[in-house]
Protein backbone atom coordinates (compact mmCIF):
# COMPACT_ATOMS: atom_id res chain seq x y z
CA UNK A 1 0.00 0.00 0.00
CA UNK A 2 1.40 3.39 -0.97
CA UNK A 3 0.54 6.24 1.36
CA UNK A 4 1.68 8.92 -1.05
CA UNK A 5 1.59 10.17 -4.60
CA UNK A 6 4.61 11.52 -6.45
CA UNK A 7 4.99 14.39 -8.86
CA UNK A 8 8.15 15.47 -10.70
CA UNK A 9 9.32 18.96 -9.88
CA UNK A 10 12.30 21.07 -10.82
CA UNK A 11 15.25 19.65 -8.92
CA UNK A 12 13.54 16.53 -7.58
CA UNK A 13 10.30 14.76 -6.76
CA UNK A 14 7.39 15.89 -4.57
CA UNK A 15 5.80 13.22 -2.32
CA UNK A 16 2.25 14.00 -1.07
CA UNK A 17 0.36 12.12 1.62
CA UNK A 18 -2.88 10.56 0.29
CA UNK A 19 -4.66 11.34 3.59
CA UNK A 20 -3.78 15.05 3.93
CA UNK A 21 -1.84 17.89 2.35
CA UNK A 22 1.52 16.97 3.96
CA UNK A 23 4.41 16.90 1.48
CA UNK A 24 8.14 16.23 1.39
CA UNK A 25 10.53 16.68 -1.52
CA UNK A 26 13.71 14.85 -2.42
CA UNK A 27 15.82 18.02 -2.01
CA UNK A 28 14.70 18.05 1.67
CA UNK A 29 17.08 15.13 2.31
CA UNK A 30 20.85 14.70 2.48
CA UNK A 31 22.34 12.59 -0.32
CA UNK A 32 25.21 11.67 2.03
CA UNK A 33 22.66 9.64 4.05
CA UNK A 34 21.57 7.59 1.04
CA UNK A 35 19.16 7.82 -1.85
CA UNK A 36 17.00 10.94 -1.45
CA UNK A 37 13.97 9.32 -3.05
CA UNK A 38 14.17 6.40 -0.61
CA UNK A 39 14.48 8.82 2.33
CA UNK A 40 11.48 10.85 1.13
CA UNK A 41 9.33 7.74 0.66
CA UNK A 42 10.29 6.50 4.14
CA UNK A 43 9.47 9.90 5.68
CA UNK A 44 6.02 10.18 4.08
CA UNK A 45 5.29 6.53 4.93
CA UNK A 46 6.22 7.20 8.57
CA UNK A 47 4.05 10.34 8.55
CA UNK A 48 1.04 8.32 7.36
CA UNK A 49 1.60 5.56 9.92
CA UNK A 50 1.92 8.06 12.81
CA UNK A 51 -0.74 10.64 11.96
CA UNK A 52 -3.28 8.57 10.03
CA UNK A 53 -3.07 5.23 11.86
CA UNK A 54 -6.80 4.46 11.60
CA UNK A 55 -6.95 5.09 7.85
CA UNK A 56 -3.75 3.11 7.29
CA UNK A 57 -5.09 0.11 9.23
CA UNK A 58 -8.35 0.21 7.28
CA UNK A 59 -6.50 0.39 3.96
CA UNK A 60 -4.20 -2.49 4.93
CA UNK A 61 -7.13 -4.70 5.95
CA UNK A 62 -8.61 -4.65 2.44
CA UNK A 63 -7.12 -7.45 0.37
CA UNK A 64 -5.81 -6.42 -3.09
CA UNK A 65 -8.35 -7.24 -5.78
CA UNK A 66 -11.27 -7.44 -3.33
CA UNK A 67 -12.35 -3.81 -3.67
CA UNK A 68 -13.52 -3.67 -0.08
CA UNK A 69 -15.35 -7.00 -0.08
CA UNK A 70 -13.67 -9.48 2.26
N, CA and C of each residue as an Amber inpcrd file, in Angstrom:
protein
   210
   0.8510000  -1.1920000   0.0000000   0.0000000   0.0000000   0.0000000
   0.8810000   1.2340000   0.0000000   0.6650000   2.1290000  -0.9370000
   1.3970000   3.3920000  -0.9700000   0.5660000   4.4530000  -0.2730000
   1.2100000   5.1820000   0.5870000   0.5430000   6.2350000   1.3630000
   0.8130000   7.6140000   0.7910000   1.2950000   7.6540000  -0.4430000
   1.6760000   8.9230000  -1.0450000   1.5430000   8.8600000  -2.5600000
   1.4880000  10.0520000  -3.1520000   1.5890000  10.1720000  -4.5950000
   2.8750000  10.9340000  -4.8760000   3.3860000  10.8080000  -6.0870000
   4.6090000  11.5250000  -6.4540000   4.3430000  12.3980000  -7.6620000
   5.1020000  13.4750000  -7.7330000   4.9900000  14.3920000  -8.8570000
   6.3830000  14.9740000  -9.1330000   6.8510000  14.8660000 -10.3770000
   8.1480000  15.4680000 -10.6970000   8.1000000  16.9750000 -10.4960000
   9.2030000  17.5200000 -10.0400000   9.3190000  18.9640000  -9.8760000
  10.7400000  19.3600000 -10.2550000  10.9650000  20.6030000 -10.4880000
  12.2980000  21.0670000 -10.8220000  13.2360000  20.7410000  -9.6660000
  14.2620000  19.9730000  -9.9450000  15.2530000  19.6520000  -8.9250000
  14.9340000  18.4350000  -8.0780000  13.8490000  17.7070000  -8.3830000
  13.5420000  16.5310000  -7.5780000  12.1400000  16.0110000  -7.7750000
  11.6320000  15.3680000  -6.7300000  10.3020000  14.7640000  -6.7590000
   9.5490000  15.1930000  -5.5010000   8.2760000  15.5270000  -5.6690000
   7.3880000  15.8880000  -4.5670000   6.5950000  14.6460000  -4.1750000
   6.5760000  14.3310000  -2.8730000   5.7960000  13.2240000  -2.3240000
   4.6660000  13.8350000  -1.5050000   3.4040000  13.4530000  -1.7820000
   2.2520000  13.9990000  -1.0710000   1.4830000  12.8730000  -0.4030000
   1.1580000  13.0690000   0.8600000   0.3590000  12.1180000   1.6200000
  -1.0280000  11.9910000   0.9780000  -1.5430000  10.7540000   0.8760000
  -2.8760000  10.5580000   0.2940000  -3.9900000  10.9030000   1.2780000
  -3.6600000  11.0650000   2.5530000  -4.6610000  11.3440000   3.5850000
  -4.7740000  12.8200000   3.9500000  -3.7620000  13.6260000   3.5860000
  -3.7830000  15.0460000   3.9320000  -2.8830000  15.8150000   2.9540000
  -2.6230000  17.0480000   3.2360000  -1.8370000  17.8940000   2.3500000
  -0.3360000  17.8790000   2.6550000   0.1090000  17.0310000   3.5790000
   1.5200000  16.9740000   3.9560000   2.3810000  16.5400000   2.7650000
   3.4980000  17.2390000   2.5620000   4.4120000  16.8980000   1.4770000
   5.8580000  16.9090000   1.9640000   6.6900000  16.1570000   1.2580000
   8.1400000  16.2350000   1.3850000   8.6870000  16.1970000  -0.0310000
   9.8910000  16.7150000  -0.2090000  10.5330000  16.6820000  -1.5200000
  11.9050000  16.0390000  -1.3880000  12.3910000  15.4830000  -2.4750000
  13.7070000  14.8460000  -2.4220000  14.8150000  15.8270000  -2.0360000
  14.7630000  17.0980000  -2.4470000  15.8210000  18.0200000  -2.0070000
  15.8270000  18.2820000  -0.4900000  14.7600000  17.8810000   0.2180000
  14.7020000  18.0490000   1.6730000  15.7050000  17.1390000   2.3860000
  16.2540000  16.1550000   1.6860000  17.0820000  15.1250000   2.3140000
  18.5310000  15.2070000   1.8590000  19.4080000  14.6500000   2.6950000
  20.8480000  14.6960000   2.4760000  21.3090000  13.4680000   1.6990000
  21.8760000  13.6900000   0.5250000  22.3440000  12.5890000  -0.3180000
  23.4340000  11.7670000   0.3680000  24.1640000  12.3840000   1.3000000
  25.2080000  11.6680000   2.0330000  24.6220000  10.5570000   2.9070000
  23.3350000  10.6530000   3.2140000  22.6620000   9.6440000   4.0550000
  21.9770000   8.5720000   3.2190000  22.1680000   8.5950000   1.9130000
  21.5650000   7.5930000   1.0390000  20.7000000   8.2250000  -0.0300000
  20.0160000   7.3800000  -0.7640000  19.1640000   7.8250000  -1.8530000
  18.0670000   8.7550000  -1.3300000  17.9890000   9.9470000  -1.9120000
  17.0020000  10.9380000  -1.4540000  15.5680000  10.4810000  -1.6730000
  15.3250000   9.7870000  -2.7680000  13.9710000   9.3160000  -3.0510000
  13.5360000   8.2810000  -2.0040000  14.4580000   7.4090000  -1.6350000
  14.1670000   6.4040000  -0.6090000  13.8930000   7.0750000   0.7310000
  14.6840000   8.0920000   1.0750000  14.4780000   8.8170000   2.3340000
  13.1290000   9.5310000   2.3430000  12.7590000  10.1410000   1.2130000
  11.4780000  10.8540000   1.1270000  10.3090000   9.8810000   1.2550000
  10.3970000   8.7420000   0.5800000   9.3300000   7.7420000   0.6640000
   9.1890000   7.2230000   2.0930000  10.3230000   6.9790000   2.7490000
  10.2870000   6.5030000   4.1410000   9.6650000   7.5500000   5.0560000
   9.9980000   8.8170000   4.8350000   9.4740000   9.8950000   5.6800000
   7.9630000  10.0500000   5.5140000   7.4630000  10.0010000   4.2840000
   6.0220000  10.1780000   4.0770000   5.2690000   8.9350000   4.5500000
   5.8800000   7.7720000   4.4210000   5.2880000   6.5310000   4.9280000
   5.1660000   6.6050000   6.4570000   6.2270000   7.0620000   7.1080000
   6.2200000   7.2010000   8.5670000   5.1640000   8.2220000   9.0060000
   5.0660000   9.3190000   8.2710000   4.0520000  10.3440000   8.5510000
   2.6600000   9.7120000   8.5260000   2.3650000   8.9380000   7.4870000
   1.0400000   8.3220000   7.3570000   0.7790000   7.3470000   8.5010000
   1.7570000   6.5380000   8.8400000   1.5990000   5.5630000   9.9220000
   1.3460000   6.2550000  11.2620000   2.0400000   7.3750000  11.5210000
   1.9190000   8.0590000  12.8140000   0.6720000   8.9340000  12.9200000
   0.3560000   9.6860000  11.8750000  -0.7390000  10.6370000  11.9570000
  -2.0770000  10.1200000  11.4350000  -2.0450000   9.0790000  10.6410000
  -3.2750000   8.5670000  10.0350000  -3.4230000   7.0680000  10.3110000
  -3.0990000   6.6510000  11.5060000  -3.0650000   5.2250000  11.8570000
  -4.3770000   4.5090000  11.5410000  -5.5150000   5.1170000  11.8460000
  -6.8030000   4.4610000  11.6000000  -7.0510000   4.2330000  10.1140000
  -6.7600000   5.2320000   9.2920000  -6.9510000   5.0910000   7.8520000
  -5.9850000   4.0620000   7.2730000  -4.7530000   4.0670000   7.7710000
  -3.7470000   3.1120000   7.2930000  -4.1780000   1.6890000   7.6230000
  -4.6290000   1.4570000   8.8470000  -5.0880000   0.1140000   9.2340000
  -6.2620000  -0.3350000   8.3660000  -7.1900000   0.5580000   8.1090000
  -8.3460000   0.2130000   7.2830000  -7.9030000  -0.1280000   5.8660000
  -6.9940000   0.6410000   5.3210000  -6.5020000   0.3890000   3.9620000
  -5.7450000  -0.9260000   3.8900000  -4.9740000  -1.2460000   4.9160000
  -4.2040000  -2.4860000   4.9310000  -5.0860000  -3.7110000   5.1250000
  -6.2610000  -3.5500000   5.7060000  -7.1340000  -4.6980000   5.9530000
  -7.8890000  -5.1450000   4.7040000  -7.9270000  -4.2970000   3.6920000
  -8.6060000  -4.6460000   2.4430000  -7.6180000  -5.4120000   1.5740000
  -7.9910000  -6.6200000   1.1960000  -7.1180000  -7.4540000   0.3660000
  -7.0970000  -6.9070000  -1.0590000  -5.9010000  -6.8840000  -1.7000000
  -5.8120000  -6.4200000  -3.0900000  -6.7480000  -7.2430000  -3.9830000
  -7.4530000  -6.5700000  -4.8410000  -8.3520000  -7.2450000  -5.7750000
  -9.7470000  -7.4750000  -5.2160000  -9.9680000  -7.2000000  -3.9390000
 -11.2740000  -7.4390000  -3.3280000 -12.1680000  -6.2140000  -3.3880000
 -11.5910000  -5.0510000  -3.5800000 -12.3510000  -3.8130000  -3.6660000
 -13.2900000  -3.6040000  -2.4900000 -12.7670000  -3.9130000  -1.2940000
 -13.5220000  -3.6720000  -0.0790000 -14.4140000  -4.8170000   0.3590000
 -14.5300000  -5.8540000  -0.4360000 -15.3520000  -7.0050000  -0.0840000
 -14.4230000  -8.0920000   0.4310000 -14.5620000  -8.4680000   1.6910000
 -13.6710000  -9.4820000   2.2610000 -14.3750000 -10.8080000   2.3340000
